[in-house]
Amino acid sequence: MPVVRDLGVLLRVRNFRRLLAVRLLSQSADGVYQVALATYVVFSPENQTTPGAIASAMAVLLLPYSLIGPFAGVLLDRWPRRQVFLYGNLLRAALACCTALLLLGSAPQWLFYASALCVTAVNRFVLAGLSAALPRVVDSDRLVIANSLSPTAGTLAATAGGGVALALRLLTDGSDTAVVLLGATLYLLSALASLTLSRTLLGPDLSRHRIRTREALAVTAHGLAAGLRHLAERKDAAHALAAMTVVRFCYGALTVMVLMLCRYAWSDNESDGLALLGLALGASAAGFFAAAVLTPWAIGRFGRFGWMAVCAGAAALLAPALGLPFTPIPMLAAAFVLGLVTQGVKIATDTEVQTSVDDAFRGRVFSLYDVLFNVAFVAAAAASALALPADGRSAAVVLTLAALYATVSMTMLRWKRAGSSPRQAPLKD
């Protein structure tokens, strides 16, 4: 198969493999840490879980550091990205250990959230830097393949990390502390893996648009406006980001629904609920993997916008068909479909942004991308808090999300017909 051949060629690129190792270790730690937070909020017996409680937790953890996105972009376009991975992961390892100590000491919940906020804030620098650095280790002919393998492998690593965290929590009789310490260890290993890369290899290119760091930070708002103007000049990238934001919103709302179904509708105890959540994560991970295999061929066949339209259209049709019974087996099938759809759209969006945006602006644009991701997810959680009943069953929510998917699909088709995102040429050796 051409995809398998190109994957084999890509994995023989030494610096790509090293960057991929940093991503896999970092995102597996993210998965472990996120499951620790989710189980603490959703499945701890002492916590009364509601959609509103989940939305509040997401707002505390996501919205504040979304505000640092513009700062992250300015700094990512000036700091050696290798150093961001090294010091960022070392800092997260230390902060995760602090979170574990707070759990052991039964600290106030607000202090736990503050510690978790610091860990996830650093994540903005690391993830945006990984995406911005990818074109520095692969050639343009295989950027689509790289975007299929690297972010998807990272998502799979995060899912696997989450699965290991769930298993560890069950084996340790609900110990969130042990799970958080596992995440700290993986962050440390990611920091060590970054040392295999040259300090200057990953950029950024400071030969253009360079101003002093102090001035850049002083005029962050202007820098953000410049990034937005640059993005506005790259209409294909802007269109792809808009579509990805809506798809992310839908995915966030369905995530909250599945959490509530696992907690209250499908199980009578914590262990059964965690097991069902683990199955849902596994189904979604299988969808991510399928997207990694299908997307390079699909982009070559339909173009980037065409593939995004196909993905959103499939979700519009299958989400109600599989979700409305509100039973585990169809919903697990829906998790697979939505994993494929969301990751397929993300791969196409990543590639569009990377190929359309200048390297000097890439860090800022990917930081904006991250902000859109987080705000969309929090907005979805807030909307779910208003619309979902305590057990998560709501036909109105499922049908509304299907309508949003359908709108994205039709809009992407219209943009494709207008001449945006022409068909991708087949990949060459």
Phi and psi in degrees as a GROMACS rama.xvg file:
@    title "Ramachandran Plot"
@    xaxis  label "Phi"
@    yaxis  label "Psi"
@TYPE xy
-59.2862  -38.1813  PRO-2
-63.4532  -44.9736  VAL-3
-62.8592  -41.1958  VAL-4
-60.885  -46.9946  ARG-5
-68.0458  -35.1885  ASP-6
-62.242  -42.0681  LEU-7
-62.0002  -41.4293  GLY-8
-64.0194  -43.7357  VAL-9
-63.8415  -41.3606  LEU-10
-70.1001  -13.5055  LEU-11
-82.7512  -6.85665  ARG-12
-81.1394  113.877  VAL-13
-59.1059  -47.8617  ARG-14
-70.8155  -29.6472  ASN-15
-64.5441  -44.284  PHE-16
-59.5881  -40.1208  ARG-17
-68.4916  -42.1899  ARG-18
-64.736  -37.7055  LEU-19
-63.1713  -38.7415  LEU-20
-62.214  -41.2315  ALA-21
-59.6129  -45.5428  VAL-22
-62.935  -46.794  ARG-23
-62.3603  -44.8654  LEU-24
-67.3834  -42.3207  LEU-25
-64.5067  -46.1007  SER-26
-76.2882  -27.2073  GLN-27
-65.5783  -38.0925  SER-28
-63.8004  -40.2116  ALA-29
-57.7448  -44.7474  ASP-30
-61.4648  -43.2973  GLY-31
-60.7552  -47.2925  VAL-32
-68.2337  -40.8401  TYR-33
-65.2975  -38.5319  GLN-34
-65.927  -37.9509  VAL-35
-58.5631  -43.1749  ALA-36
-67.1834  -44.7034  LEU-37
-63.306  -44.5879  ALA-38
-68.883  -32.7052  THR-39
-64.84  -41.0749  TYR-40
-79.7562  -41.4241  VAL-41
-94.0651  -40.9934  VAL-42
-108.412  -4.74428  PHE-43
-66.8152  131.426  SER-44
-59.6218  -29.5182  PRO-45
-78.6236  -9.80439  GLU-46
-101.608  133.661  ASN-47
-90.6234  107.635  GLN-48
-87.7646  129.973  THR-49
-136.958  162.591  THR-50
-55.5952  -35.4588  PRO-51
-64.4625  -38.605  GLY-52
-65.2995  -40.9775  ALA-53
-64.2324  -43.0549  ILE-54
-62.4904  -40.6477  ALA-55
-63.251  -43.2709  SER-56
-62.3473  -43.1894  ALA-57
-64.5803  -38.0932  MET-58
-64.9894  -42.574  ALA-59
-62.584  -39.9953  VAL-60
-85.4938  -26.6181  LEU-61
-107.573  -45.3553  LEU-62
-64.7115  -46.1097  LEU-63
-57.969  -44.8165  PRO-64
-81.9585  -8.82241  TYR-65
-64.0097  -29.3288  SER-66
-69.696  -20.5789  LEU-67
-88.4672  -0.0539042  ILE-68
-51.4084  -48.6144  GLY-69
-59.7524  -39.3398  PRO-70
-64.1058  -41.2213  PHE-71
-59.3911  -41.0003  ALA-72
-64.2594  -45.2357  GLY-73
-59.8822  -44.364  VAL-74
-72.4392  -37.1956  LEU-75
-63.5806  -28.7135  LEU-76
-82.6282  4.93752  ASP-77
-131.132  -30.9858  ARG-78
-84.7899  146.911  TRP-79
-59.3828  123.409  PRO-80
-65.1561  -30.1409  ARG-81
-60.2832  -40.1116  ARG-82
-67.9201  -32.0567  GLN-83
-60.9503  -43.4412  VAL-84
-67.1349  -40.8123  PHE-85
-65.5211  -59.5859  LEU-86
-74.1911  -31.5835  TYR-87
-62.7151  -43.8718  GLY-88
-74.1694  -34.0781  ASN-89
-62.2456  -42.4778  LEU-90
-64.6107  -41.2011  LEU-91
-66.8202  -35.1713  ARG-92
-60.945  -44.4955  ALA-93
-65.9433  -42.4985  ALA-94
-67.188  -36.0748  LEU-95
-64.2393  -37.5029  ALA-96
-63.0419  -37.1411  CYS-97
-63.8746  -39.8942  CYS-98
-61.4547  -41.4273  THR-99
-61.4397  -40.0984  ALA-100
-64.3017  -37.746  LEU-101
-64.2565  -39.0797  LEU-102
-65.6211  -40.3023  LEU-103
-65.4428  -34.5582  LEU-104
-89.6094  5.414  GLY-105
52.7773  50.6152  SER-106
-71.305  161.515  ALA-107
-57.1987  148.284  PRO-108
-61.6461  -34.8452  GLN-109
-63.6059  -34.276  TRP-110
-70.2372  -36.9131  LEU-111
-60.8403  -45.9568  PHE-112
-63.6302  -37.6788  TYR-113
-63.0398  -41.769  ALA-114
-64.6926  -44.8832  SER-115
-62.9287  -36.7745  ALA-116
-60.4063  -41.3625  LEU-117
-63.6175  -41.2473  CYS-118
-62.5007  -48.7588  VAL-119
-73.8861  -23.4011  THR-120
-63.4635  -43.4411  ALA-121
-62.6529  -28.3101  VAL-122
-57.6821  -30.7774  ASN-123
-61.1513  -41.5186  ARG-124
-66.5535  -43.1721  PHE-125
-68.782  -49.4571  VAL-126
-66.7224  -43.8611  LEU-127
-63.4754  -37.8803  ALA-128
-66.132  -37.621  GLY-129
-61.9894  -43.601  LEU-130
-68.158  -40.918  SER-131
-68.4038  -28.5917  ALA-132
-83.06  -19.0617  ALA-133
-56.6828  -42.8488  LEU-134
-65.5212  -10.7637  PRO-135
-82.6235  -11.3669  ARG-136
-118.909  -3.84843  VAL-137
-133.582  155.253  VAL-138
-82.3171  163.721  ASP-139
-63.6443  -27.5944  SER-140
-64.5471  -27.1329  ASP-141
-116.032  22.9187  ARG-142
-67.7856  -36.4748  LEU-143
-62.5523  -46.1643  VAL-144
-60.6318  -42.8156  ILE-145
-62.2582  -39.804  ALA-146
-71.7086  -23.8189  ASN-147
-74.0497  -43.8048  SER-148
-79.0426  -49.0233  LEU-149
-70.1843  -60.6001  SER-150
-63.5879  -35.6673  PRO-151
-66.8943  -42.5925  THR-152
-61.7163  -37.083  ALA-153
-64.0403  -42.0074  GLY-154
-64.495  -41.1551  THR-155
-63.4582  -39.0945  LEU-156
-63.5833  -41.5624  ALA-157
-62.7276  -40.8598  ALA-158
-65.3524  -43.3502  THR-159
-63.0002  -41.4786  ALA-160
-60.1991  -40.5558  GLY-161
-63.4899  -39.7802  GLY-162
-63.9132  -42.7759  GLY-163
-63.1966  -39.8768  VAL-164
-63.1188  -42.359  ALA-165
-61.3952  -44.7278  LEU-166
-63.1234  -42.9756  ALA-167
-63.4216  -39.2088  LEU-168
-64.6386  -39.7251  ARG-169
-67.3587  -39.5457  LEU-170
-70.7884  -27.3909  LEU-171
-101.995  19.9584  THR-172
57.3342  46.2504  ASP-173
81.1636  27.6346  GLY-174
-83.6019  103.31  SER-175
-70.0605  -27.3392  ASP-176
-62.5594  -45.1302  THR-177
-62.1423  -38.2025  ALA-178
-65.7287  -44.5636  VAL-179
-63.6246  -38.6811  VAL-180
-66.3598  -34.1285  LEU-181
-61.5701  -43.0444  LEU-182
-60.6103  -40.6758  GLY-183
-61.5006  -39.8087  ALA-184
-63.8766  -41.9827  THR-185
-67.9024  -36.6211  LEU-186
-60.8959  -41.2146  TYR-187
-63.2807  -42.0427  LEU-188
-65.035  -36.1012  LEU-189
-64.6029  -40.457  SER-190
-60.4322  -43.6885  ALA-191
-65.7071  -36.9314  LEU-192
-64.3983  -31.5229  ALA-193
-65.7717  -22.2829  SER-194
-69.2952  -13.9217  LEU-195
-76.3971  -10.4386  THR-196
-100.317  146.053  LEU-197
-64.9958  144.213  SER-198
-59.1057  -34.8322  ARG-199
-98.9601  -7.53765  THR-200
-61.1982  -40.8345  LEU-201
-88.9578  3.43931  LEU-202
83.122  -167.255  GLY-203
-83.4187  167.23  PRO-204
-82.1188  111.012  ASP-205
-98.5661  13.6445  LEU-206
-77.8123  -14.009  SER-207
-126.349  150.788  ARG-208
55.8535  33.9653  HIS-209
-90.7995  130.329  ARG-210
-132.193  166.008  ILE-211
-65.366  147.941  ARG-212
-59.0117  -43.024  THR-213
-59.8042  -41.6461  ARG-214
-66.2902  -39.0871  GLU-215
-62.1634  -42.5728  ALA-216
-69.9905  -34.7276  LEU-217
-67.4758  -27.1295  ALA-218
-118.053  43.1749  VAL-219
-57.7026  -40.3476  THR-220
-61.4615  -38.411  ALA-221
-67.9302  -37.8562  HIS-222
-62.8809  -40.0525  GLY-223
-63.4958  -42.5745  LEU-224
-62.6067  -37.9082  ALA-225
-65.2548  -40.7033  ALA-226
-62.5903  -41.0387  GLY-227
-66.0783  -39.7269  LEU-228
-64.9816  -41.4311  ARG-229
-61.5838  -41.7592  HIS-230
-65.5454  -37.9601  LEU-231
-63.8109  -28.8933  ALA-232
-75.6015  -19.4645  GLU-233
-106.013  78.2364  ARG-234
-63.5859  -32.7488  LYS-235
-61.4715  -44.1816  ASP-236
-64.5403  -41.1316  ALA-237
-63.3476  -42.274  ALA-238
-62.9961  -43.0267  HIS-239
-63.8435  -40.942  ALA-240
-64.5231  -39.2233  LEU-241
-62.1525  -44.4933  ALA-242
-65.0713  -42.5396  ALA-243
-62.4339  -35.9595  MET-244
-62.5975  -43.0416  THR-245
-67.0039  -42.5929  VAL-246
-62.1433  -39.8479  VAL-247
-64.0071  -39.4787  ARG-248
-58.9701  -47.0876  PHE-249
-61.931  -42.7599  CYS-250
-63.944  -38.9797  TYR-251
-64.0068  -43.5855  GLY-252
-63.357  -41.4347  ALA-253
-70.4716  -30.1679  LEU-254
-63.0201  -45.7977  THR-255
-62.063  -40.4706  VAL-256
-60.1611  -46.0058  MET-257
-64.8364  -39.1093  VAL-258
-58.2369  -45.1272  LEU-259
-69.4976  -38.1537  MET-260
-63.4361  -43.7602  LEU-261
-64.0673  -36.4862  CYS-262
-75.6495  -40.2577  ARG-263
-122.074  -39.1098  TYR-264
-84.5535  -32.7489  ALA-265
-107.061  -1.9922  TRP-266
-148.352  156.633  SER-267
-107.987  -5.36521  ASP-268
-147.764  169.414  ASN-269
-63.3584  -42.6122  GLU-270
-63.094  -45.0873  SER-271
-64.3389  -40.1399  ASP-272
-63.412  -41.9794  GLY-273
-64.7324  -39.2962  LEU-274
-63.1967  -42.1984  ALA-275
-65.6121  -39.3255  LEU-276
-63.0086  -39.2762  LEU-277
-61.3765  -40.2262  GLY-278
-64.2908  -40.5358  LEU-279
-63.4344  -41.0114  ALA-280
-62.4377  -40.9391  LEU-281
-64.6879  -41.0937  GLY-282
-64.0069  -41.9405  ALA-283
-64.4927  -39.6871  SER-284
-62.6331  -38.8126  ALA-285
-62.1961  -37.0225  ALA-286
-64.589  -40.6976  GLY-287
-59.1383  -44.2209  PHE-288
-63.372  -43.7018  PHE-289
-60.4149  -37.7631  ALA-290
-64.319  -39.7314  ALA-291
-61.7819  -36.4834  ALA-292
-76.8016  -41.8869  VAL-293
-81.4636  -34.0603  LEU-294
-62.4031  -44.7943  THR-295
-57.8407  -43.4488  PRO-296
-64.4649  -43.4313  TRP-297
-66.2996  -39.0669  ALA-298
-65.5085  -39.5719  ILE-299
-62.7133  -31.8545  GLY-300
-85.5728  -43.5512  ARG-301
-109.557  -12.4491  PHE-302
84.3426  163.955  GLY-303
-63.1552  -48.9187  ARG-304
-68.4111  -35.1105  PHE-305
-62.9103  -42.4143  GLY-306
-66.4694  -38.9012  TRP-307
-62.3193  -38.0192  MET-308
-65.4619  -41.5372  ALA-309
-62.3334  -45.0033  VAL-310
-60.8809  -50.3765  CYS-311
-65.2862  -37.3993  ALA-312
-64.1915  -39.8412  GLY-313
-62.8849  -41.6997  ALA-314
-64.7771  -38.6893  ALA-315
-61.261  -35.6019  ALA-316
-81.6912  -42.1395  LEU-317
-88.6684  -26.4131  LEU-318
-59.3175  -47.8661  ALA-319
-68.3653  -39.6901  PRO-320
-61.5898  -38.7364  ALA-321
-93.6074  -28.34  LEU-322
-87.4306  -32.1225  GLY-323
-64.6213  -27.7805  LEU-324
-64.5929  -21.9427  PRO-325
53.2866  42.0955  PHE-326
-120.398  155.953  THR-327
-59.4856  -47.5228  PRO-328
-63.4566  -52.6661  ILE-329
-60.2494  -35.5905  PRO-330
-69.6245  -32.8141  MET-331
-66.571  -37.653  LEU-332
-63.0055  -39.3237  ALA-333
-63.4442  -37.3067  ALA-334
-61.1288  -39.3883  ALA-335
-62.8551  -49.5453  PHE-336
-60.1026  -46.6503  VAL-337
-70.5347  -30.359  LEU-338
-62.9563  -45.4848  GLY-339
-61.5659  -47.1723  LEU-340
-63.0205  -49.989  VAL-341
-63.9706  -43.5517  THR-342
-71.4453  -35.8277  GLN-343
-61.0027  -44.02  GLY-344
-65.5321  -38.7726  VAL-345
-66.0814  -41.9443  LYS-346
-60.229  -45.0942  ILE-347
-63.6725  -40.6475  ALA-348
-66.1855  -45.7266  THR-349
-55.6159  -46.2261  ASP-350
-65.8331  -40.1304  THR-351
-63.0913  -44.2398  GLU-352
-66.058  -44.7615  VAL-353
-64.794  -35.5183  GLN-354
-86.3144  -18.9132  THR-355
-97.8569  -22.4654  SER-356
-103.439  136.262  VAL-357
-63.9928  149.069  ASP-358
-59.7664  -35.781  ASP-359
-65.0993  -21.4253  ALA-360
-107.726  -4.72276  PHE-361
-63.0507  -39.5173  ARG-362
-61.7574  -43.8847  GLY-363
-64.4665  -41.3221  ARG-364
-67.7851  -40.4583  VAL-365
-69.496  -28.9643  PHE-366
-67.7757  -40.2911  SER-367
-61.8068  -39.9891  LEU-368
-55.8629  -46.5136  TYR-369
-61.9446  -42.502  ASP-370
-59.9317  -45.9198  VAL-371
-59.964  -41.8113  LEU-372
-56.0751  -50.9361  PHE-373
-70.4859  -43.7722  ASN-374
-63.477  -40.2088  VAL-375
-62.3431  -40.7038  ALA-376
-67.5915  -43.2312  PHE-377
-66.3495  -41.3157  VAL-378
-60.9425  -38.9949  ALA-379
-63.999  -42.5463  ALA-380
-64.164  -40.8883  ALA-381
-65.1347  -42.4619  ALA-382
-63.9963  -38.7906  ALA-383
-63.9955  -37.6561  SER-384
-60.8656  -33.9829  ALA-385
-79.8625  -31.712  LEU-386
-100.598  -28.0308  ALA-387
-86.0528  140.076  LEU-388
-74.1431  175.076  PRO-389
-61.2729  -32.3763  ALA-390
-90.4343  -0.455365  ASP-391
87.368  -2.81636  GLY-392
-85.8674  116.15  ARG-393
-153.608  106.759  SER-394
-65.0351  -35.2591  ALA-395
-61.8588  -39.9944  ALA-396
-65.5525  -45.0462  VAL-397
-60.121  -45.4732  VAL-398
-68.1372  -36.7293  LEU-399
-63.703  -43.2156  THR-400
-66.1354  -36.8675  LEU-401
-61.3842  -39.0825  ALA-402
-64.8419  -38.1378  ALA-403
-65.1414  -43.1327  LEU-404
-58.9589  -43.6302  TYR-405
-62.7117  -38.5223  ALA-406
-63.6211  -42.8148  THR-407
-61.1885  -44.5308  VAL-408
-60.2275  -47.8615  SER-409
-66.0503  -37.7654  MET-410
-66.5882  -42.0119  THR-411
-65.1063  -37.737  MET-412
-62.6383  -40.5422  LEU-413
-64.803  -42.5419  ARG-414
-66.0496  -37.0953  TRP-415
-63.1415  -44.8345  LYS-416
-66.9657  -26.2698  ARG-417
-74.9422  -7.12425  ALA-418
112.033  -0.0110357  GLY-419
-79.2894  152.248  SER-420
48.0296  69.5548  SER-421
-61.1374  164.382  PRO-422
-56.0868  133.592  ARG-423
-70.4539  135.33  GLN-424
-70.0176  151.167  ALA-425
-59.5988  148.191  PRO-426
-71.4999  142.779  LEU-427
-119.786  155.936  LYS-428
